């Protein structure tokens, strides 16, 4: 795949895919939730599985983050499931998001050059 296979603003090297279980989601809220999350800049794809109440989404971690997705989820009257596995995944996803943003902003230094002052 190349960057042209994704939505504008999404680079494949920065693409992360997540799966989170939601609570308190009605069918009507689920469709508007998917539409709202899909409109975030850097979001590549979003899907909701009603029988398991799981939200699947993929985004460019340099432009979007789990916190932005969680904000949209709360605006729609839903919330993330309180289970320990879901909380652990959220913590890991936040770590990955921050790590990718830091790596994107990092300017590498060549070993053959004189040190910067």
N, CA, C and O atoms as a GROMACS GRO file, in nm:
protein
  468
    1UNK      N    1   0.084  -0.118   0.000
    1UNK     CA    2   0.000   0.000   0.000
    1UNK      C    3   0.088   0.124   0.000
    1UNK      O    4   0.203   0.121   0.044
    2UNK      N    5   0.033   0.229  -0.049
    2UNK     CA    6   0.104   0.356  -0.048
    2UNK      C    7   0.018   0.461   0.021
    2UNK      O    8  -0.095   0.433   0.061
    3UNK      N    9   0.073   0.580   0.035
    3UNK     CA   10  -0.002   0.689   0.098
    3UNK      C   11  -0.124   0.728   0.017
    3UNK      O   12  -0.218   0.787   0.070
    4UNK      N   13  -0.124   0.695  -0.113
    4UNK     CA   14  -0.238   0.729  -0.197
    4UNK      C   15  -0.359   0.640  -0.171
    4UNK      O   16  -0.470   0.672  -0.213
    5UNK      N   17  -0.338   0.528  -0.102
    5UNK     CA   18  -0.448   0.437  -0.069
    5UNK      C   19  -0.526   0.481   0.054
    5UNK      O   20  -0.624   0.417   0.092
    6UNK      N   21  -0.484   0.589   0.117
    6UNK     CA   22  -0.546   0.637   0.240
    6UNK      C   23  -0.608   0.775   0.218
    6UNK      O   24  -0.587   0.838   0.114
    7UNK      N   25  -0.683   0.820   0.316
    7UNK     CA   26  -0.744   0.953   0.309
    7UNK      C   27  -0.636   1.062   0.313
    7UNK      O   28  -0.524   1.036   0.357
    8UNK      N   29  -0.669   1.182   0.268
    8UNK     CA   30  -0.571   1.292   0.274
    8UNK      C   31  -0.528   1.319   0.418
    8UNK      O   32  -0.609   1.318   0.510
    9UNK      N   33  -0.399   1.344   0.436
    9UNK     CA   34  -0.345   1.373   0.568
    9UNK      C   35  -0.297   1.249   0.642
    9UNK      O   36  -0.248   1.260   0.755
   10UNK      N   37  -0.311   1.133   0.582
   10UNK     CA   38  -0.272   1.008   0.647
   10UNK      C   39  -0.151   0.949   0.576
   10UNK      O   40  -0.156   0.919   0.457
   11UNK      N   41  -0.042   0.933   0.651
   11UNK     CA   42   0.076   0.866   0.598
   11UNK      C   43   0.079   0.725   0.655
   11UNK      O   44   0.051   0.704   0.773
   12UNK      N   45   0.112   0.629   0.571
   12UNK     CA   46   0.108   0.490   0.614
   12UNK      C   47   0.208   0.459   0.725
   12UNK      O   48   0.181   0.373   0.809
   13UNK      N   49   0.322   0.527   0.728
   13UNK     CA   50   0.421   0.499   0.832
   13UNK      C   51   0.372   0.541   0.970
   13UNK      O   52   0.419   0.488   1.071
   14UNK      N   53   0.279   0.635   0.976
   14UNK     CA   54   0.226   0.684   1.103
   14UNK      C   55   0.088   0.627   1.135
   14UNK      O   56   0.024   0.671   1.230
   15UNK      N   57   0.042   0.530   1.057
   15UNK     CA   58  -0.092   0.476   1.072
   15UNK      C   59  -0.098   0.376   1.188
   15UNK      O   60  -0.018   0.283   1.196
   16UNK      N   61  -0.192   0.397   1.278
   16UNK     CA   62  -0.214   0.305   1.390
   16UNK      C   63  -0.360   0.261   1.386
   16UNK      O   64  -0.450   0.338   1.353
   17UNK      N   65  -0.383   0.135   1.422
   17UNK     CA   66  -0.518   0.079   1.425
   17UNK      C   67  -0.551   0.040   1.569
   17UNK      O   68  -0.470  -0.019   1.639
   18UNK      N   69  -0.671   0.076   1.611
   18UNK     CA   70  -0.713   0.049   1.748
   18UNK      C   71  -0.850  -0.016   1.750
   18UNK      O   72  -0.929  -0.003   1.656
   19UNK      N   73  -0.877  -0.086   1.861
   19UNK     CA   74  -1.007  -0.148   1.885
   19UNK      C   75  -1.040  -0.125   2.032
   19UNK      O   76  -0.966  -0.167   2.121
   20UNK      N   77  -1.152  -0.058   2.057
   20UNK     CA   78  -1.192  -0.029   2.194
   20UNK      C   79  -1.338  -0.068   2.215
   20UNK      O   80  -1.422  -0.053   2.126
   21UNK      N   81  -1.366  -0.117   2.333
   21UNK     CA   82  -1.503  -0.151   2.369
   21UNK      C   83  -1.570  -0.029   2.431
   21UNK      O   84  -1.513   0.038   2.516
   22UNK      N   85  -1.693  -0.001   2.386
   22UNK     CA   86  -1.768   0.114   2.435
   22UNK      C   87  -1.884   0.067   2.522
   22UNK      O   88  -1.925  -0.049   2.517
   23UNK      N   89  -1.934   0.158   2.602
   23UNK     CA   90  -2.050   0.132   2.687
   23UNK      C   91  -2.152   0.244   2.667
   23UNK      O   92  -2.117   0.354   2.627
   24UNK      N   93  -2.276   0.213   2.695
   24UNK     CA   94  -2.386   0.311   2.684
   24UNK      C   95  -2.401   0.367   2.544
   24UNK      O   96  -2.413   0.488   2.526
   25UNK      N   97  -2.401   0.280   2.444
   25UNK     CA   98  -2.414   0.324   2.304
   25UNK      C   99  -2.545   0.271   2.248
   25UNK      O  100  -2.568   0.150   2.246
   26UNK      N  101  -2.630   0.362   2.201
   26UNK     CA  102  -2.752   0.321   2.133
   26UNK      C  103  -2.722   0.310   1.983
   26UNK      O  104  -2.617   0.354   1.937
   27UNK      N  105  -2.814   0.250   1.908
   27UNK     CA  106  -2.791   0.232   1.763
   27UNK      C  107  -2.782   0.367   1.692
   27UNK      O  108  -2.697   0.385   1.605
   28UNK      N  109  -2.869   0.460   1.730
   28UNK     CA  110  -2.867   0.591   1.666
   28UNK      C  111  -2.739   0.666   1.701
   28UNK      O  112  -2.679   0.731   1.616
   29UNK      N  113  -2.697   0.658   1.826
   29UNK     CA  114  -2.574   0.724   1.869
   29UNK      C  115  -2.453   0.662   1.800
   29UNK      O  116  -2.356   0.732   1.772
   30UNK      N  117  -2.459   0.532   1.773
   30UNK     CA  118  -2.346   0.464   1.709
   30UNK      C  119  -2.323   0.516   1.567
   30UNK      O  120  -2.209   0.537   1.526
   31UNK      N  121  -2.430   0.538   1.493
   31UNK     CA  122  -2.413   0.587   1.356
   31UNK      C  123  -2.361   0.730   1.354
   31UNK      O  124  -2.274   0.763   1.273
   32UNK      N  125  -2.413   0.816   1.442
   32UNK     CA  126  -2.361   0.953   1.447
   32UNK      C  127  -2.219   0.956   1.502
   32UNK      O  128  -2.138   1.040   1.463
   33UNK      N  129  -2.189   0.865   1.594
   33UNK     CA  130  -2.054   0.856   1.650
   33UNK      C  131  -1.953   0.820   1.541
   33UNK      O  132  -1.846   0.880   1.533
   34UNK      N  133  -1.986   0.722   1.459
   34UNK     CA  134  -1.897   0.682   1.350
   34UNK      C  135  -1.878   0.797   1.252
   34UNK      O  136  -1.766   0.820   1.205
   35UNK      N  137  -1.985   0.868   1.220
   35UNK     CA  138  -1.974   0.983   1.128
   35UNK      C  139  -1.887   1.094   1.186
   35UNK      O  140  -1.805   1.152   1.114
   36UNK      N  141  -1.905   1.124   1.314
   36UNK     CA  142  -1.826   1.230   1.378
   36UNK      C  143  -1.679   1.193   1.387
   36UNK      O  144  -1.592   1.277   1.360
   37UNK      N  145  -1.649   1.070   1.425
   37UNK     CA  146  -1.510   1.026   1.437
   37UNK      C  147  -1.445   1.024   1.299
   37UNK      O  148  -1.327   1.058   1.285
   38UNK      N  149  -1.520   0.984   1.198
   38UNK     CA  150  -1.466   0.976   1.062
   38UNK      C  151  -1.428   1.114   1.007
   38UNK      O  152  -1.345   1.123   0.917
   39UNK      N  153  -1.488   1.221   1.060
   39UNK     CA  154  -1.460   1.356   1.012
   39UNK      C  155  -1.335   1.417   1.075
   39UNK      O  156  -1.292   1.525   1.032
   40UNK      N  157  -1.276   1.352   1.175
   40UNK     CA  158  -1.153   1.405   1.236
   40UNK      C  159  -1.040   1.402   1.134
   40UNK      O  160  -1.026   1.306   1.057
   41UNK      N  161  -0.958   1.507   1.135
   41UNK     CA  162  -0.845   1.513   1.042
   41UNK      C  163  -0.742   1.407   1.080
   41UNK      O  164  -0.704   1.396   1.197
   42UNK      N  165  -0.699   1.330   0.984
   42UNK     CA  166  -0.602   1.225   1.007
   42UNK      C  167  -0.666   1.088   1.028
   42UNK      O  168  -0.596   0.987   1.035
   43UNK      N  169  -0.798   1.084   1.037
   43UNK     CA  170  -0.868   0.956   1.056
   43UNK      C  171  -0.878   0.885   0.922
   43UNK      O  172  -0.920   0.945   0.823
   44UNK      N  173  -0.840   0.759   0.918
   44UNK     CA  174  -0.841   0.683   0.792
   44UNK      C  175  -0.969   0.601   0.777
   44UNK      O  176  -1.034   0.608   0.673
   45UNK      N  177  -1.004   0.525   0.880
   45UNK     CA  178  -1.126   0.445   0.872
   45UNK      C  179  -1.184   0.423   1.012
   45UNK      O  180  -1.113   0.421   1.112
   46UNK      N  181  -1.317   0.405   1.015
   46UNK     CA  182  -1.389   0.385   1.140
   46UNK      C  183  -1.501   0.285   1.116
   46UNK      O  184  -1.568   0.288   1.012
   47UNK      N  185  -1.520   0.195   1.211
   47UNK     CA  186  -1.631   0.100   1.204
   47UNK      C  187  -1.677   0.068   1.346
   47UNK      O  188  -1.598   0.070   1.440
   48UNK      N  189  -1.806   0.038   1.358
   48UNK     CA  190  -1.862   0.001   1.488
   48UNK      C  191  -1.932  -0.133   1.475
   48UNK      O  192  -2.013  -0.153   1.384
   49UNK      N  193  -1.900  -0.226   1.564
   49UNK     CA  194  -1.963  -0.357   1.568
   49UNK      C  195  -2.064  -0.358   1.682
   49UNK      O  196  -2.026  -0.361   1.799
   50UNK      N  197  -2.193  -0.355   1.648
   50UNK     CA  198  -2.297  -0.344   1.749
   50UNK      C  199  -2.306  -0.464   1.844
   50UNK      O  200  -2.322  -0.444   1.964
   51UNK      N  201  -2.297  -0.589   1.795
   51UNK     CA  202  -2.309  -0.702   1.890
   51UNK      C  203  -2.202  -0.702   2.000
   51UNK      O  204  -2.230  -0.742   2.112
   52UNK      N  205  -2.080  -0.658   1.969
   52UNK     CA  206  -1.974  -0.658   2.070
   52UNK      C  207  -1.950  -0.519   2.128
   52UNK      O  208  -1.869  -0.504   2.220
   53UNK      N  209  -2.017  -0.417   2.075
   53UNK     CA  210  -1.999  -0.277   2.116
   53UNK      C  211  -1.855  -0.232   2.103
   53UNK      O  212  -1.804  -0.159   2.188
   54UNK      N  213  -1.789  -0.275   1.997
   54UNK     CA  214  -1.648  -0.238   1.974
   54UNK      C  215  -1.637  -0.136   1.862
   54UNK      O  216  -1.703  -0.146   1.759
   55UNK      N  217  -1.552  -0.038   1.885
   55UNK     CA  218  -1.522   0.063   1.784
   55UNK      C  219  -1.384   0.033   1.728
   55UNK      O  220  -1.286   0.026   1.802
   56UNK      N  221  -1.377   0.016   1.597
   56UNK     CA  222  -1.252  -0.007   1.527
   56UNK      C  223  -1.217   0.121   1.452
   56UNK      O  224  -1.301   0.176   1.382
   57UNK      N  225  -1.095   0.169   1.467
   57UNK     CA  226  -1.055   0.289   1.395
   57UNK      C  227  -0.906   0.289   1.370
   57UNK      O  228  -0.827   0.229   1.444
   58UNK      N  229  -0.868   0.358   1.262
   58UNK     CA  230  -0.727   0.372   1.225
   58UNK      C  231  -0.703   0.518   1.189
   58UNK      O  232  -0.784   0.580   1.121
   59UNK      N  233  -0.591   0.571   1.237
   59UNK     CA  234  -0.561   0.712   1.212
   59UNK      C  235  -0.411   0.734   1.206
   59UNK      O  236  -0.331   0.650   1.247
   60UNK      N  237  -0.375   0.851   1.153
   60UNK     CA  238  -0.236   0.895   1.150
   60UNK      C  239  -0.207   0.956   1.287
   60UNK      O  240  -0.268   1.057   1.324
   61UNK      N  241  -0.116   0.896   1.361
   61UNK     CA  242  -0.091   0.938   1.500
   61UNK      C  243  -0.024   1.074   1.511
   61UNK      O  244  -0.020   1.131   1.620
   62UNK      N  245   0.027   1.129   1.402
   62UNK     CA  246   0.086   1.262   1.408
   62UNK      C  247  -0.019   1.372   1.395
   62UNK      O  248   0.008   1.487   1.429
   63UNK      N  249  -0.138   1.338   1.347
   63UNK     CA  250  -0.245   1.437   1.329
   63UNK      C  251  -0.363   1.416   1.422
   63UNK      O  252  -0.435   1.512   1.453
   64UNK      N  253  -0.385   1.296   1.465
   64UNK     CA  254  -0.501   1.263   1.547
   64UNK      C  255  -0.452   1.187   1.670
   64UNK      O  256  -0.338   1.142   1.674
   65UNK      N  257  -0.539   1.171   1.768
   65UNK     CA  258  -0.499   1.098   1.888
   65UNK      C  259  -0.621   1.031   1.951
   65UNK      O  260  -0.736   1.060   1.915
   66UNK      N  261  -0.593   0.943   2.043
   66UNK     CA  262  -0.701   0.874   2.115
   66UNK      C  263  -0.784   0.973   2.196
   66UNK      O  264  -0.904   0.954   2.213
   67UNK      N  265  -0.721   1.078   2.247
   67UNK     CA  266  -0.793   1.177   2.326
   67UNK      C  267  -0.899   1.249   2.243
   67UNK      O  268  -1.008   1.278   2.293
   68UNK      N  269  -0.869   1.279   2.118
   68UNK     CA  270  -0.968   1.343   2.030
   68UNK      C  271  -1.084   1.249   2.002
   68UNK      O  272  -1.200   1.292   2.000
   69UNK      N  273  -1.054   1.122   1.980
   69UNK     CA  274  -1.159   1.023   1.956
   69UNK      C  275  -1.245   1.007   2.080
   69UNK      O  276  -1.368   1.000   2.072
   70UNK      N  277  -1.181   1.002   2.196
   70UNK     CA  278  -1.255   0.987   2.322
   70UNK      C  279  -1.345   1.108   2.348
   70UNK      O  280  -1.454   1.093   2.403
   71UNK      N  281  -1.300   1.225   2.310
   71UNK     CA  282  -1.382   1.346   2.326
   71UNK      C  283  -1.510   1.337   2.242
   71UNK      O  284  -1.617   1.373   2.290
   72UNK      N  285  -1.498   1.289   2.120
   72UNK     CA  286  -1.616   1.272   2.034
   72UNK      C  287  -1.708   1.165   2.091
   72UNK      O  288  -1.830   1.180   2.086
   73UNK      N  289  -1.652   1.059   2.145
   73UNK     CA  290  -1.733   0.953   2.206
   73UNK      C  291  -1.816   1.009   2.321
   73UNK      O  292  -1.934   0.978   2.334
   74UNK      N  293  -1.754   1.090   2.405
   74UNK     CA  294  -1.826   1.149   2.519
   74UNK      C  295  -1.932   1.249   2.473
   74UNK      O  296  -2.039   1.258   2.534
   75UNK      N  297  -1.904   1.323   2.366
   75UNK     CA  298  -2.002   1.419   2.314
   75UNK      C  299  -2.128   1.348   2.264
   75UNK      O  300  -2.237   1.405   2.268
   76UNK      N  301  -2.114   1.225   2.219
   76UNK     CA  302  -2.228   1.149   2.168
   76UNK      C  303  -2.302   1.072   2.278
   76UNK      O  304  -2.394   0.997   2.248
   77UNK      N  305  -2.261   1.090   2.403
   77UNK     CA  306  -2.331   1.028   2.514
   77UNK      C  307  -2.285   0.887   2.546
   77UNK      O  308  -2.346   0.819   2.629
   78UNK      N  309  -2.178   0.843   2.483
   78UNK     CA  310  -2.124   0.711   2.511
   78UNK      C  311  -1.998   0.727   2.597
   78UNK      O  312  -1.956   0.838   2.628
   79UNK      N  313  -1.941   0.615   2.634
   79UNK     CA  314  -1.817   0.618   2.712
   79UNK      C  315  -1.738   0.492   2.683
   79UNK      O  316  -1.791   0.394   2.632
   80UNK      N  317  -1.610   0.496   2.718
   80UNK     CA  318  -1.526   0.378   2.705
   80UNK      C  319  -1.560   0.280   2.816
   80UNK      O  320  -1.593   0.321   2.928
   81UNK      N  321  -1.554   0.152   2.786
   81UNK     CA  322  -1.581   0.049   2.886
   81UNK      C  323  -1.480   0.059   3.000
   81UNK      O  324  -1.364   0.094   2.977
   82UNK      N  325  -1.523   0.029   3.122
   82UNK     CA  326  -1.438   0.044   3.240
   82UNK      C  327  -1.355  -0.080   3.273
   82UNK      O  328  -1.288  -0.083   3.376
   83UNK      N  329  -1.358  -0.181   3.188
   83UNK     CA  330  -1.282  -0.303   3.215
   83UNK      C  331  -1.132  -0.278   3.219
   83UNK      O  332  -1.083  -0.183   3.157
   84UNK      N  333  -1.059  -0.363   3.291
   84UNK     CA  334  -0.914  -0.342   3.306
   84UNK      C  335  -0.842  -0.357   3.173
   84UNK      O  336  -0.743  -0.287   3.149
   85UNK      N  337  -0.890  -0.448   3.086
   85UNK     CA  338  -0.823  -0.467   2.958
   85UNK      C  339  -0.838  -0.343   2.871
   85UNK      O  340  -0.744  -0.302   2.804
   86UNK      N  341  -0.955  -0.284   2.870
   86UNK     CA  342  -0.979  -0.162   2.792
   86UNK      C  343  -0.896  -0.046   2.846
   86UNK      O  344  -0.842   0.032   2.769
   87UNK      N  345  -0.886  -0.035   2.978
   87UNK     CA  346  -0.804   0.072   3.038
   87UNK      C  347  -0.657   0.053   3.005
   87UNK      O  348  -0.586   0.150   2.978
   88UNK      N  349  -0.610  -0.071   3.006
   88UNK     CA  350  -0.472  -0.100   2.971
   88UNK      C  351  -0.443  -0.065   2.826
   88UNK      O  352  -0.339  -0.006   2.795
   89UNK      N  353  -0.536  -0.101   2.737
   89UNK     CA  354  -0.518  -0.069   2.596
   89UNK      C  355  -0.516   0.082   2.574
   89UNK      O  356  -0.437   0.132   2.494
   90UNK      N  357  -0.603   0.155   2.643
   90UNK     CA  358  -0.606   0.301   2.629
   90UNK      C  359  -0.473   0.363   2.672
   90UNK      O  360  -0.423   0.453   2.606
   91UNK      N  361  -0.417   0.315   2.780
   91UNK     CA  362  -0.288   0.366   2.826
   91UNK      C  363  -0.179   0.337   2.724
   91UNK      O  364  -0.096   0.424   2.695
   92UNK      N  365  -0.179   0.218   2.669
   92UNK     CA  366  -0.080   0.182   2.568
   92UNK      C  367  -0.098   0.265   2.442
   92UNK      O  368   0.000   0.311   2.383
   93UNK      N  369  -0.223   0.284   2.399
   93UNK     CA  370  -0.250   0.363   2.279
   93UNK      C  371  -0.204   0.507   2.297
   93UNK      O  372  -0.150   0.567   2.204
   94UNK      N  373  -0.224   0.564   2.416
   94UNK     CA  374  -0.176   0.700   2.443
   94UNK      C  375  -0.024   0.707   2.436
   94UNK      O  376   0.033   0.803   2.383
   95UNK      N  377   0.043   0.606   2.490
   95UNK     CA  378   0.188   0.599   2.484
   95UNK      C  379   0.237   0.594   2.340
   95UNK      O  380   0.330   0.665   2.303
   96UNK      N  381   0.174   0.511   2.258
   96UNK     CA  382   0.213   0.499   2.117
   96UNK      C  383   0.190   0.631   2.044
   96UNK      O  384   0.274   0.673   1.966
   97UNK      N  385   0.076   0.696   2.068
   97UNK     CA  386   0.048   0.825   2.005
   97UNK      C  387   0.155   0.928   2.038
   97UNK      O  388   0.207   0.995   1.949
   98UNK      N  389   0.190   0.940   2.166
   98UNK     CA  390   0.290   1.037   2.207
   98UNK      C  391   0.427   1.002   2.150
   98UNK      O  392   0.501   1.091   2.109
   99UNK      N  393   0.460   0.875   2.147
   99UNK     CA  394   0.589   0.831   2.093
   99UNK      C  395   0.600   0.864   1.945
   99UNK      O  396   0.706   0.908   1.899
  100UNK      N  397   0.494   0.844   1.870
  100UNK     CA  398   0.497   0.874   1.726
  100UNK      C  399   0.506   1.024   1.702
  100UNK      O  400   0.574   1.068   1.609
  101UNK      N  401   0.438   1.104   1.784
  101UNK     CA  402   0.448   1.250   1.770
  101UNK      C  403   0.589   1.296   1.802
  101UNK      O  404   0.643   1.382   1.732
  102UNK      N  405   0.649   1.241   1.906
  102UNK     CA  406   0.786   1.278   1.942
  102UNK      C  407   0.885   1.237   1.833
  102UNK      O  408   0.976   1.313   1.801
  103UNK      N  409   0.867   1.119   1.775
  103UNK     CA  410   0.956   1.074   1.668
  103UNK      C  411   0.942   1.160   1.543
  103UNK      O  412   1.040   1.184   1.472
  104UNK      N  413   0.822   1.206   1.516
  104UNK     CA  414   0.800   1.291   1.399
  104UNK      C  415   0.870   1.426   1.416
  104UNK      O  416   0.921   1.483   1.319
  105UNK      N  417   0.874   1.478   1.538
  105UNK     CA  418   0.933   1.609   1.564
  105UNK      C  419   1.084   1.602   1.583
  105UNK      O  420   1.151   1.705   1.581
  106UNK      N  421   1.138   1.483   1.603
  106UNK     CA  422   1.281   1.468   1.631
  106UNK      C  423   1.365   1.497   1.506
  106UNK      O  424   1.333   1.451   1.396
  107UNK      N  425   1.472   1.575   1.525
  107UNK     CA  426   1.567   1.601   1.417
  107UNK      C  427   1.690   1.514   1.442
  107UNK      O  428   1.761   1.535   1.540
  108UNK      N  429   1.716   1.417   1.355
  108UNK     CA  430   1.830   1.328   1.378
  108UNK      C  431   1.963   1.402   1.363
  108UNK      O  432   1.975   1.499   1.289
  109UNK      N  433   2.062   1.352   1.433
  109UNK     CA  434   2.195   1.409   1.428
  109UNK      C  435   2.290   1.306   1.369
  109UNK      O  436   2.293   1.192   1.414
  110UNK      N  437   2.366   1.346   1.270
  110UNK     CA  438   2.460   1.255   1.205
  110UNK      C  439   2.585   1.241   1.290
  110UNK      O  440   2.634   1.340   1.345
  111UNK      N  441   2.637   1.121   1.302
  111UNK     CA  442   2.756   1.096   1.385
  111UNK      C  443   2.884   1.151   1.324
  111UNK      O  444   2.983   1.170   1.395
  112UNK      N  445   2.883   1.178   1.195
  112UNK     CA  446   3.004   1.224   1.128
  112UNK      C  447   3.022   1.376   1.135
  112UNK      O  448   3.124   1.428   1.090
  113UNK      N  449   2.925   1.446   1.189
  113UNK     CA  450   2.932   1.591   1.195
  113UNK      C  451   2.979   1.635   1.333
  113UNK      O  452   2.970   1.560   1.430
  114UNK      N  453   3.027   1.755   1.338
  114UNK     CA  454   3.066   1.814   1.467
  114UNK      C  455   2.942   1.833   1.553
  114UNK      O  456   2.834   1.860   1.499
  115UNK      N  457   2.955   1.820   1.683
  115UNK     CA  458   2.838   1.836   1.770
  115UNK      C  459   2.778   1.976   1.760
  115UNK      O  460   2.849   2.074   1.738
  116UNK      N  461   2.647   1.983   1.778
  116UNK     CA  462   2.578   2.113   1.778
  116UNK      C  463   2.610   2.188   1.906
  116UNK      O  464   2.633   2.127   2.011
  117UNK      N  465   2.612   2.318   1.898
  117UNK     CA  466   2.643   2.401   2.015
  117UNK      C  467   2.517   2.445   2.083
  117UNK      O  468   2.523   2.515   2.184
   0.00000   0.00000   0.00000
